[in-house]
Structure formats: C-alpha cells, structure tokens
Amino acid sequence: MSPISRKTVEEIRNAADIQTIIGNYIPLKRAGSGFKALCPFHREKTPSFHVNPQLQIYHCFGCGRGGDIFRFIMEYERVDFPTAVSLLADRLGIRLAYDSGSDRTPRTDRPSLFRLMSAAARYYHQILLKSPAAEAARVYLRKRRLWGEAVERFQLGYAPASGSGIISWARKQGFRIEQVAAAGLVIQRDRDAEGARYVERFRDRIMFPISDEVGRVVAFSARVLEDDPRPAKYVNSPDTAIFRKGRVLFGLSQARQAIVESKTAVVCEGQIDVIRCHLSGFPNAVASQGTAVTPEQASLIRRYADKAVVVLDADSAGQDAAVRAGRILLGAGLEVALVIIPADSDPDSLILQRGPDAFKAVLDNQTDILDFHFEILRHREDLRTQSGVSRTAAALLETILAAPSAIQWDFLLRRASALLGIDEAFLREELRRLRRRQPTPLIAEDPHFKEVPHPEEEISLAELLLKHHRECRELVSRYLHLEDLQDVHCRSIVLAALQADREENIRIPPDPASTDEPESQRLFAELLMRPSRVEGSEKTPQEAVREVLLVIRRKALKRKRAQIQRQLQYCSDKCETERLRLESKQLMVDVKLLEQGWERAVPLLEIQEIT
C-alpha cells in the first residue's frame, strides 16, 4: 500500500491541537503555560505527564515517553503510524491522500469504506431491534441468551431473508454502488445493457460486526439461524482494502483494555464464545475468526499482552490445532498456555450449562505449551524406545525453535530436559543443529516501551541546539562534523535544528517508513520539556556548546585511532604499516591539542575530516 503523503501528514499535524486531543483521552489540569496529568502509560500517584500546547508535544518525566500528537495516538491506541494518521484524519474530517496519487478510486478509498461499514453496522443493528422481519432472529438470540447487553455491546444486527435494501440505503447515505461492492456488502452477478447487477451478500443471517483494534468496523461475519438447513453456518466478508481475515481478531477493541491490565489474552475460536466470555466476567477474550491463528494475529496480541491462553476442543484435531496455534503465538514472543474444553462443549455452552466458575476452573487448569505438547506425544509415542524418545524430543524442539528469544529457549530447554529425562546439553546441541536447517524464526515486534541509551555529549549538543538555537546554531554548523555523531536519534535532532532558521521551526517529522522515528520523537520531546542545564549555571550557551563539540571531536579521533591500531595487528605490508603508525601518532597529537581548549583547537576543527 502506498504511504500517506507528507502534505497530508502536515495538514493533520497543523489542524490537530494536542491539548484538545489528549484531553479527550485523559483529564488535563493547567500547570503554568502547559498542562499536566497522571501518566496513562505507567502507574503513578503524582502527575508527571506534561503537555506543552506551544510546542505541540507531550512528555512524561516518570517513564520517559513523549513525542507529538501522532506519537501519542500510536502509544495510547497501540497502533502503527499510518493507523494513527488515519484516526486523526477521521476525527478532524481530513481526507487522506497518498504518494501514488491524492485521489484514489472508491475501491481503495479507506476512509470512505470505514464510514460505510460503520454506518452499515448501525443499519443492520436497527433492523434487528425494530423490523418485523427480524422477529425470528430476535427469538433465536433470546433463546441463545444473547439479547440485551450482548446485542448492544457488540452491535449485533440482522440481514432479512428478503433483503435489507442495503443498496438503496447506501445510495441515500451518499455512497456509490462501487463503494458498497468494494466493502464486500454486495456481489456483482452479471452485466447487461444497463450496467452491472448487484445482489446482497448477506441474507437471513445474524450480523456480527468485526472491528479492528481501535474499534472501526471493517467486516461482518454472518451466522444462520437455528435449524437452518444450509451447510454454510457462517458467511464472512471477503478481503477488502480495510480487511484481511488473518490480520483481525474478533472482540479485540472491546477486550484491549482488559488484556493490557491482565497482560493476558484468552484466544477462543468463535464470536459467540467471545461474547459469552465478555458477558460472564472474562473481558480479555478474543477470537481468531474461526481460522488458525496467524503470525499477524499473534503480533497483534503481543502489542497488548505478555501471555496468550488458547482455548480449543478436546479432540485430537483440536489438540494438534492448539499446538500449531501455540507455536505461532510463541513465535511472536508470547508466553503460551493451552486449555482443553470438556468434550462436546465450547466456552459458550460450558458457561451456560455450568456457569462462569466452570470456565474459570478450565482456565485455571491451563498447561504450558511444552507440557501440553509432551502430554499429546506421550500418548502417541512409546517412550520406552529410543525411536519414540527421539521423535518426541524432535517435536518438542520444533516447538522451542518457534520462540524468538534466547531467554525463552533457555527456560523451555530446561523444561524439556526434565520432561524427557535427557541431558540439557544434548538437547541444546540438537536445537542448534535444527536451527541451522531452519529459516530465521519470526521475530515479533516488542510492544513494550524501552528507553534507548544515548551518548551524554550528543544529548547535550541536541539540547543546546533546541533550547539555545540562536546562540549555538552558527557554532555547531561551522565546527561540527555530522559523521562524528554516533547516535542516529541525536543526529536526526541536530540535523533538524541546523536546517531550521528559527528555534520555533525545529521539528522532527514522523516518517512512516522509518523504524527509528519513534525514539527520535520521544527524545525530541524530552529535551524540549526538561529544564535547561545551562540556565542557572555560570557558562553561557556558547561556552557550553564549545565544550561539547570538543568532547565529540576527541571521541571521534580516539575511535579512528583504535581502528588503526586494529588494522596494524593484521597488516603485513611494511610501507602500509609505517603509514598507519604515523597516522596513529598524528591522531594522538590532535587529541592532546583538543584537550588544551577551544582557542588551540579551532584550526583543527575547521580543517580536519575523518575518512
């Protein structure tokens, strides 16, 4: 998919007021020229989260998180950059444009499809609540004890057997038939002299809206009523510009906060199971859309959870599916446990027949993935034989190999050794052999914030440029060699400051293609928000920046000399060796010159470059 255009990103940035938008998420209190609040990203009793309306940034002095409004949405909603831009565009009424062309066809106009699907969900919902044609559906849902709260919380709807009139309704709402088709609500059957003919995809079915992680309706799963003879129990939306079945989890938008708080996601198979769990005190349940868990779904869970508990059937097919799902979840960096529902039941029927405590007992009896897999293999293999033990060990090692972390490997290998009665060293060696034969395992993106260490002198330089731009810009521009900066985040801030003509124009633009941008954003906000180290000291900003420039240059020369010393260890050519020794000696002289102060060092700073 083409990236969102820079012009659109800037339009959204200029239209978004950070105080207003963050204030819609958390209560802000006036604090001088800015605002403060209890940080939404870590637990605290005294407010350390600050919002600066003038700079349009936020920063928490407790946990270190910070950035601009895009970064806040990414952190709070736990979404990627394009989704954060899209959410703000929807809120501000700005149409997204893309680098491949600002005007997209209706088929790929994502904001319009989001609006259409949201409106369609409300339309089907009202049919279920009020239409005489939906009486059988209402009876069915009451019989399944899915009326009232379930209908409202999950916005259940109904598509009548005679047709819902979705085409005429959509036209009245201002949507074109091509958009309705692109959303997967209708199917094009044929074409005649008058044009294409469309029919409704969903008829006589309960409509379950499927939302993305931030609550936008992207698709539907439509279930037949009870005693319906049709073989297809469910009809699902096709893949569209806003929906990929393997990238969405049913119930995640409702479960997200509970998952974050408990750090655990309960993964079920079907929508009704999830709804029943939420109604019965298990609000961290999600479903994999009735298909095997995908790596994309596993990564989505990893954004919010440390652990996944997989709930599947008791038959052998269900057990094998549980192991496959467990491996995929393990590959996302999750701790994985599995539970087996009693035969001939599922979470919905178990809770209805025996109550929530019975399901809680099932969850409490969860088994770590390795123990679970071993129990399956123990009943299939003869562990009294060498071949049986070998096959069991190989299967367990395949499961361990799915984990991306060396820490997970160590923990699981020790457990496998205890289960198999095989020396851990032998298992570790076999795992290394298997790893060499396997492709690199999926490494999940770690959703948890980690503050990145930065060189102190480079932090100081960036801060001086941000806080004392007018006094320091010319000095830094003249005497700094950008290649001397080792930290990519500090370098991006320094470069932005040097390119800006005034302090208030310094900005680190978010780049959706850059993986480094979030930390640059955080550091940028931190440096702007924290008190200046120069103010209150005896040094002027110019004196402080000169000292920092000397430190940065000295360290660069020392790195160069260390590199030459390493080359000398392996150099066999006499002339080249002599040249390297002379260069090393000169670098040491230059380092000592830089230690003698600014006046002596200026000529060296002006002419010297490191190659």
C-alpha positions in Angstrom: 0.0 0.0 0.0 1.3 3.5 -0.9 2.4 5.7 2.0 0.3 8.6 3.2 1.6 11.8 1.6 3.8 14.1 3.6 1.5 17.0 2.7 -1.5 15.2 4.3 0.5 14.4 7.4 1.5 18.0 7.8 -2.1 19.2 7.2 -3.3 16.8 10.0 -0.5 18.0 12.3 -1.3 21.6 11.8 -5.0 21.0 12.4 -4.6 18.8 15.5 -4.5 20.6 18.8 -2.5 18.3 21.1 -4.1 19.7 24.3 -7.7 19.1 23.0 -7.0 15.6 21.6 -5.1 14.3 24.6 -7.7 15.9 26.8 -10.3 13.7 25.2 -8.3 10.6 26.5 -7.2 11.8 30.0 -8.1 14.7 32.3 -5.6 17.5 32.0 -5.0 20.2 34.6 -3.5 23.6 33.9 0.2 23.9 35.1 1.7 27.2 34.2 1.7 27.6 30.4 1.0 23.9 29.9 -1.0 21.1 31.3 -0.2 18.0 33.4 -1.9 14.7 34.3 -1.4 11.3 35.7 0.6 9.4 33.0 -1.6 7.0 31.0 1.5 4.8 30.3 2.6 3.9 33.8 1.1 3.8 37.3 1.8 6.9 39.4 0.2 8.9 42.2 1.8 12.3 41.4 1.3 13.8 37.9 4.5 13.7 35.9 2.9 13.7 32.4 3.1 17.2 30.8 1.6 18.6 27.6 3.0 21.7 26.0 0.5 23.4 23.7 3.1 25.9 22.4 5.4 23.2 21.2 2.6 20.7 20.5 4.4 17.9 22.3 4.0 15.8 25.4 6.5 14.2 27.8 6.3 12.1 31.0 9.2 12.7 33.4 8.3 9.4 35.1 8.5 6.8 32.4 10.2 8.9 29.7 7.6 8.6 27.0 7.0 11.6 24.8 6.5 13.0 21.3 4.0 14.7 19.1 0.3 14.0 18.6 0.9 11.2 16.2 3.2 9.5 18.7 0.6 9.9 21.5 -2.1 8.2 19.4 0.4 5.4 18.5 1.3 4.9 22.2 -2.2 5.2 23.6 -4.1 3.2 21.0 -1.1 0.9 20.4 -1.3 1.2 16.6 1.2 1.9 13.9 1.9 5.3 12.3 -0.5 5.0 9.3 -3.3 4.0 11.6 -2.7 6.9 13.9 -2.7 9.3 11.0 -6.0 7.7 9.7 -7.6 8.0 13.2 -6.7 11.7 13.4 -7.8 12.3 9.9 -11.2 10.8 10.7 -11.5 12.9 13.8 -10.5 16.1 12.0 -12.5 15.5 8.8 -9.4 15.4 6.6 -9.3 13.2 3.5 -6.2 11.1 3.3 -4.0 11.4 0.2 -1.3 9.0 -0.8 2.0 9.4 -2.5 0.8 7.4 -5.5 -1.9 9.9 -6.1 -4.1 12.1 -3.9 -7.3 10.9 -5.5 -7.9 7.2 -5.0 -10.6 5.1 -6.7 -13.6 4.3 -4.5 -12.3 0.7 -4.2 -9.2 1.8 -2.2 -10.7 4.9 -0.5 -10.2 3.6 3.0 -11.7 6.4 5.0 -15.0 6.1 2.9 -15.0 2.4 3.5 -14.6 2.8 7.2 -17.6 5.3 7.2 -19.7 2.9 5.1 -19.0 -0.1 7.3 -19.7 1.8 10.5 -23.0 3.1 9.0 -23.9 -0.4 7.7 -23.4 -1.9 11.2 -25.8 0.6 12.6 -28.3 -0.1 9.8 -28.3 -3.9 10.4 -28.5 -3.3 14.2 -31.6 -1.2 13.8 -33.2 -3.8 11.6 -32.6 -6.4 14.3 -34.1 -4.2 17.0 -37.1 -2.8 15.2 -38.0 -4.6 11.9 -40.9 -7.2 11.9 -38.8 -9.2 9.5 -36.2 -9.8 12.3 -38.7 -11.4 14.7 -37.2 -14.9 14.2 -33.7 -13.5 14.7 -34.8 -11.9 18.0 -36.3 -15.2 19.2 -33.2 -17.1 18.3 -30.9 -14.6 20.1 -33.1 -14.7 23.2 -33.1 -18.5 23.1 -29.3 -18.4 23.0 -29.3 -15.8 25.8 -27.6 -13.3 23.6 -30.2 -10.5 23.9 -29.9 -7.2 25.7 -26.3 -6.4 26.7 -24.8 -8.7 24.1 -26.7 -7.0 21.3 -25.8 -3.6 22.4 -22.1 -4.1 23.4 -21.3 -6.0 20.2 -23.8 -4.1 17.9 -25.3 -7.3 16.6 -27.6 -6.9 13.6 -29.8 -8.9 11.1 -30.0 -9.1 7.4 -33.5 -10.2 6.4 -34.2 -13.1 4.0 -36.0 -10.8 1.6 -33.0 -8.5 1.5 -32.1 -5.5 3.7 -32.3 -2.9 1.0 -28.6 -2.2 1.6 -28.1 -0.9 -1.9 -30.9 1.7 -1.8 -30.0 2.6 1.8 -26.3 3.2 0.8 -27.3 5.5 -2.1 -29.5 7.5 0.2 -26.5 7.9 2.5 -24.3 9.2 -0.3 -22.3 6.0 -1.1 -21.8 4.8 -4.6 -22.6 1.2 -5.5 -18.9 0.7 -6.4 -18.1 1.5 -2.8 -20.7 -0.9 -1.4 -19.2 -3.6 -3.6 -15.7 -2.7 -2.5 -16.8 -3.1 1.1 -18.0 -6.6 0.4 -21.6 -5.9 1.2 -22.9 -6.9 -2.3 -21.8 -9.2 -5.1 -21.7 -8.4 -8.8 -23.6 -11.2 -10.6 -23.6 -10.2 -14.2 -23.7 -7.2 -16.6 -26.3 -6.2 -19.1 -27.0 -3.2 -21.3 -28.0 -1.2 -18.3 -24.8 -2.0 -16.4 -23.7 -4.3 -13.6 -26.3 -6.1 -11.5 -25.6 -6.5 -7.8 -27.1 -8.7 -5.1 -26.8 -8.6 -1.4 -24.1 -10.9 0.1 -25.9 -11.4 3.5 -29.5 -12.7 3.7 -31.4 -14.1 6.7 -28.4 -14.1 9.0 -27.3 -12.7 12.3 -24.7 -10.0 11.6 -21.6 -9.8 13.8 -19.6 -6.6 13.1 -15.9 -7.3 13.0 -13.8 -4.3 14.2 -10.1 -3.5 14.1 -8.2 -3.0 17.3 -9.3 0.7 17.6 -13.0 -0.1 17.1 -13.6 0.7 13.4 -15.9 -1.8 11.7 -14.1 -3.4 8.9 -16.1 -6.5 8.0 -19.0 -8.8 9.0 -19.4 -12.4 10.0 -23.0 -13.6 9.3 -24.5 -16.6 11.0 -27.5 -18.6 10.0 -30.4 -19.0 12.4 -31.1 -22.2 14.3 -32.3 -25.3 12.4 -31.3 -23.7 9.1 -30.6 -26.5 6.6 -28.0 -24.5 4.7 -24.5 -26.0 5.0 -22.6 -22.8 5.4 -23.1 -21.8 9.0 -21.1 -18.6 8.6 -20.7 -16.3 5.6 -17.8 -13.8 6.1 -16.9 -10.5 4.3 -14.3 -11.0 1.6 -10.8 -9.4 1.9 -11.1 -5.7 1.1 -8.9 -2.6 1.3 -9.6 -2.4 5.1 -10.0 -6.0 6.0 -7.7 -9.1 5.9 -9.2 -12.0 7.8 -5.8 -13.2 9.1 -5.0 -9.7 10.5 -8.0 -9.1 12.7 -9.2 -10.6 16.0 -12.9 -10.5 16.9 -13.5 -8.7 20.1 -10.1 -7.1 20.4 -11.4 -3.5 20.5 -13.7 -4.5 23.4 -11.0 -6.6 25.1 -8.0 -4.4 24.6 -8.0 -2.6 28.0 -8.7 -5.8 29.9 -5.8 -7.5 28.1 -3.4 -4.6 28.9 -4.4 -4.7 32.6 -4.2 -8.5 32.9 -1.3 -8.8 30.4 -3.1 -12.0 29.2 -5.4 -12.7 26.2 -7.8 -15.6 26.1 -7.9 -16.9 22.5 -11.2 -18.6 21.5 -12.5 -20.0 18.2 -15.8 -18.2 17.6 -17.6 -14.9 18.0 -20.3 -16.3 20.3 -17.7 -17.8 22.6 -16.1 -14.3 22.9 -19.4 -12.6 23.6 -20.3 -15.2 26.2 -16.9 -14.7 27.9 -17.3 -10.9 28.0 -20.8 -11.2 29.5 -19.6 -13.6 32.1 -16.6 -11.8 33.6 -13.8 -12.8 31.1 -13.4 -9.5 29.2 -9.9 -10.3 27.8 -11.3 -12.9 25.4 -10.8 -12.6 21.6 -11.4 -15.0 18.6 -9.2 -15.8 15.6 -12.2 -15.6 13.2 -12.7 -19.4 13.1 -9.4 -19.9 11.4 -6.0 -21.0 12.6 -4.1 -18.2 14.4 -1.9 -16.3 12.0 1.5 -14.6 12.7 -0.2 -11.3 12.1 -2.8 -12.0 14.8 -0.1 -13.2 17.1 1.8 -10.0 16.7 -1.4 -8.1 17.3 -1.9 -9.9 20.6 1.7 -9.2 21.5 1.1 -5.4 21.3 -1.1 -5.7 24.4 -0.3 -8.9 26.2 2.7 -10.9 27.6 0.7 -14.2 27.6 -1.9 -16.0 25.4 -4.1 -18.7 26.7 -5.5 -20.8 23.8 -8.9 -22.5 24.3 -9.7 -25.3 21.9 -11.6 -28.6 21.5 -10.7 -31.8 23.2 -10.5 -34.0 20.1 -7.1 -34.8 18.5 -7.6 -32.4 15.7 -8.3 -29.7 18.2 -5.1 -30.7 20.1 -3.0 -30.5 17.0 -4.5 -27.2 16.1 -3.7 -25.9 19.6 0.0 -26.9 19.2 0.1 -25.1 15.8 -1.5 -22.0 17.3 0.8 -22.2 20.3 3.9 -22.2 18.1 2.8 -19.2 16.2 2.0 -17.3 19.4 5.3 -18.4 20.9 7.0 -17.1 17.7 5.5 -13.6 18.5 7.4 -13.6 21.8 4.4 -14.5 23.9 4.2 -16.9 26.9 1.8 -19.5 25.8 -0.6 -21.8 27.7 -3.3 -24.1 26.5 -6.6 -25.3 27.9 -8.9 -28.0 26.7 -12.7 -27.6 26.9 -14.6 -30.7 28.1 -15.8 -32.9 25.2 -18.9 -31.8 23.2 -18.8 -28.2 24.6 -17.3 -24.8 24.0 -16.9 -21.7 26.2 -20.5 -20.6 25.3 -22.2 -23.9 26.2 -19.9 -24.6 29.2 -20.7 -21.2 30.8 -24.4 -21.5 30.0 -24.7 -25.0 31.4 -22.3 -24.9 34.3 -21.7 -21.3 35.0 -18.7 -18.9 34.8 -17.0 -20.7 37.6 -16.7 -23.9 35.5 -15.0 -21.9 32.7 -12.7 -20.2 35.3 -11.7 -23.7 36.5 -10.8 -24.7 33.0 -8.6 -21.5 32.6 -7.0 -22.1 36.0 -6.1 -25.6 34.8 -4.0 -24.2 31.9 -0.9 -26.0 30.8 2.3 -24.5 29.4 2.7 -25.2 25.7 5.7 -27.6 26.2 3.9 -29.7 28.8 0.8 -29.7 26.7 2.7 -30.9 23.7 4.5 -33.5 25.7 1.3 -34.9 27.0 -0.1 -35.3 23.5 3.1 -37.0 22.3 3.3 -39.2 25.4 0.1 -40.9 24.4 1.2 -41.3 20.8 4.7 -42.5 21.2 6.3 -45.3 23.1 8.8 -43.5 25.3 10.4 -46.8 26.4 12.0 -47.0 23.0 14.9 -44.9 21.5 12.9 -44.0 18.4 9.9 -42.9 20.5 12.0 -40.7 22.6 13.8 -39.3 19.6 10.6 -38.4 17.8 9.2 -36.8 20.9 12.3 -34.8 21.5 12.4 -33.6 17.9 8.8 -32.5 18.1 9.4 -30.6 21.3 12.5 -28.9 19.9 10.5 -27.8 16.9 8.1 -26.1 19.3 11.0 -24.5 21.2 12.6 -23.4 17.9 9.5 -21.2 17.3 10.4 -18.9 20.2 12.4 -15.8 19.2 14.1 -15.2 22.5 17.2 -16.8 23.9 15.7 -16.5 27.4 12.6 -18.4 26.2 14.9 -21.0 24.7 16.8 -21.5 27.9 13.6 -21.8 30.0 11.9 -24.2 27.6 15.1 -26.3 27.1 15.4 -26.9 30.9 11.7 -27.9 31.0 12.1 -30.3 28.0 15.1 -31.8 29.7 13.1 -32.6 32.8 10.1 -34.0 30.8 12.3 -36.2 28.6 14.9 -37.2 31.1 17.6 -36.2 28.6 20.7 -34.1 29.5 20.0 -30.4 28.7 23.4 -30.1 26.9 22.4 -32.7 24.3 19.0 -31.0 23.7 20.8 -27.7 23.3 23.2 -29.1 20.8 20.3 -30.7 18.8 18.4 -27.4 18.9 21.5 -25.6 17.4 21.6 -28.2 14.6 17.9 -27.8 13.9 18.2 -24.0 13.9 20.9 -24.1 11.2 18.5 -26.1 9.0 15.5 -23.8 9.7 14.7 -20.3 8.3 15.1 -17.5 10.7 12.1 -17.5 13.0 9.6 -14.7 13.1 10.8 -12.0 15.5 7.9 -10.2 17.0 7.9 -6.5 17.5 8.3 -5.8 21.2 5.3 -3.5 22.1 6.7 -2.5 25.4 8.5 0.8 25.7 12.2 0.7 26.3 14.2 3.9 26.8 17.2 3.9 24.5 20.6 5.0 26.0 22.3 7.9 24.2 25.8 9.3 24.4 25.7 12.1 27.0 27.7 14.6 24.9 25.4 14.1 21.9 22.4 14.6 24.1 23.9 17.8 25.4 24.5 19.1 21.9 21.0 18.3 20.8 19.6 20.0 23.9 21.7 23.1 23.4 20.6 23.5 19.8 16.9 23.1 20.8 17.0 25.4 23.9 19.5 27.9 22.6 19.2 27.7 18.9 20.0 31.4 18.1 23.2 31.3 20.2 24.5 27.9 19.2 23.4 27.2 15.6 26.2 29.0 13.8 28.9 27.5 16.0 27.6 23.9 15.5 27.0 24.4 11.8 30.6 25.6 11.3 32.6 23.2 13.6 30.6 20.0 13.9 31.3 17.1 11.6 28.0 15.3 11.4 29.7 11.9 10.9 31.2 12.3 14.4 27.7 11.7 15.9 27.3 8.0 16.6 23.6 8.1 17.8 21.1 8.2 14.9 18.4 9.8 17.1 20.7 12.6 18.3 21.9 13.1 14.8 18.3 13.5 13.4 17.6 16.1 16.1 20.8 18.0 15.5 20.3 18.0 11.7 16.7 19.2 12.1 17.9 22.1 14.3 20.6 23.1 11.9 18.2 23.1 9.0 15.7 25.3 10.8 16.0 29.1 10.6 14.4 29.7 14.0 14.0 27.7 17.2 10.2 27.5 16.9 10.5 26.0 13.4 12.5 22.9 14.6 10.5 19.8 14.1 11.3 16.1 13.8 8.9 15.0 11.0 7.4 11.5 11.6 8.4 9.1 8.8 6.1 6.1 8.4 8.9 4.2 6.6 11.4 4.8 9.5 11.8 2.4 12.4 13.9 4.9 14.3 11.4 7.8 14.3 9.5 6.9 17.5 12.6 7.2 19.7 13.7 10.4 17.9 10.2 11.8 18.7 10.4 10.7 22.3 13.9 12.2 22.8 12.9 15.4 21.0 10.0 16.0 23.4 12.1 15.1 26.4 14.9 17.6 25.6 12.4 20.4 24.9 10.4 19.8 28.1 13.1 19.3 30.7 14.8 22.3 32.3 17.9 23.7 30.6 21.2 22.6 32.0 22.8 25.9 31.1 20.3 28.2 32.8 21.4 28.9 36.3 25.0 27.9 35.6 28.0 30.1 35.1 28.5 29.0 31.5 26.9 30.7 28.5 25.3 28.6 25.8 28.2 29.3 23.5 30.8 28.1 26.1 28.7 25.0 26.8 28.4 24.1 23.1 32.1 24.6 22.5 33.0 22.2 25.3 30.6 19.6 23.9 32.0 20.0 20.3 35.5 19.4 21.7 34.4 16.2 23.5 32.6 14.9 20.4 35.6 15.5 18.2 38.1 14.0 20.7 36.0 10.8 20.9 35.8 10.6 17.1 39.5 10.8 16.8 40.0 8.2 19.5 37.7 5.8 17.7 39.7 6.4 14.5 43.0 5.7 16.3 41.5 2.5 17.8 40.5 1.4 14.4 44.0 2.0 13.1 45.5 0.0 15.9 43.3 -3.0 15.0 44.5 -2.7 11.4 48.1 -2.7 12.5 47.7 -6.1 14.1 47.0 -7.7 10.8 49.0 -5.5 8.4 51.9 -7.3 6.8 53.0 -4.6 4.3 55.9 -2.6 5.6 55.0 0.7 3.9 51.4 0.4 4.9 52.4 -0.4 8.4 54.6 2.7 8.6 51.8 4.9 7.2 49.3 3.6 9.8 51.8 4.2 12.6 52.4 7.8 11.5 48.6 8.4 11.2 48.0 6.9 14.7 50.7 9.1 16.1 49.2 12.3 14.5 45.8 11.4 15.8 47.2 11.2 19.3 48.8 14.6 18.9 45.5 16.0 17.7 43.6 14.5 20.7 46.0 16.2 23.1 45.6 19.5 21.2 41.8 19.3 21.6 42.3 18.8 25.3 44.1 22.2 25.5 40.9 24.3 25.0 38.9 26.0 22.3 41.3 28.6 21.0 44.0 26.0 20.3 41.5 23.5 18.8 39.7 25.8 16.4 42.1 25.4 13.5 41.9 21.7 13.9 38.1 21.7 14.0 37.9 23.8 10.8 40.2 21.7 8.6 40.2 18.2 9.8 37.9 15.5 8.5 37.9 11.8 9.4 37.9 9.5 6.4 
